[in-house]
C-alpha cells in the first residue's frame, strides 16, 4: 500500500499531519465556567492537538458544546491529538474546556 506519509529508518510510515495555516487557537480557561473555541474549526480539519498549562476537562462538539467536571480529563503539560470525526460520521466543530482549579491557557492546533 502506498502512502504520502514520511517514513522512518525502517521505511515504516510515520503518522504525521501538517499544521493548518491560521489554525492555531488559544483559550483562557478557569474553573468558574466552560470556555469554547470562538470559531468553528476549518471544514477539512480532522484532528486537533491540545495542550494546557493547567489540568482541564474537555469536550468536542458543535457550537453549543460545554465542558463539565464529568468530561474528559487532560493533565497539565500533556499534549493530545483528538479526532473531530470525518466523512460518514459526525464531525465536531468546536472544543470546550474547563479548568479543575487554577486559571490557565489552552493551546489548540488544527491539523490536516
ZIUR-V118092 format. One record per residue. PHI is phi in radians with two decimals (none if undefined). Layout:
BEGIN
{{PHI} {PHI}}
END
This chain:
BEGIN
{{none} {-1.47} {-2.57} {-1.72} {-1.26} {-1.10} {-2.10} {-1.47} {-1.12} {-1.67} {1.18} {-1.59} {-1.09} {-1.76} {-1.22} {-2.29} {-2.13} {-1.37} {-1.35} {-1.36} {-0.98} {1.35} {-1.77} {-1.67} {-2.28} {-2.25} {-2.21} {-1.36} {-2.22} {-2.37} {-1.45} {-1.29} {-2.74} {-1.34} {-2.05} {-2.33} {-0.99} {-1.25} {-2.07} {-1.19} {-1.14} {-0.94} {-1.04} {-1.57} {-1.30} {-1.97} {-2.38} {-2.15} {-1.78} {-2.30} {-2.57} {-2.44} {-1.54} {-2.37} {-1.13} {-2.39} {-1.82} {-2.52} {-2.71} {-1.74} {3.07} {-1.56} {-1.18} {-1.95} {-1.07} {-2.28} {-1.96} {-2.29} {-1.15} {-1.73} {-1.55} {-1.17} {-1.75} {-2.28} {-1.24} {-0.95} {1.43} {-1.53} {-1.61} {-2.27} {-1.68} {-2.14} {-1.38} {-1.71} {1.67} {-2.91} {-1.07} {1.48} {-2.48} {-1.09} {-2.02} {-1.40} {-2.03} {-2.45} {-2.14} {-2.03} {-2.41} {-2.57} {-1.35} {-1.29} {-2.46} {-1.57} {-1.27} {-2.85} {-2.23} {-1.81} {-1.93} {-2.17} {-2.12} {-1.38} {-2.26} {-3.00}}
END
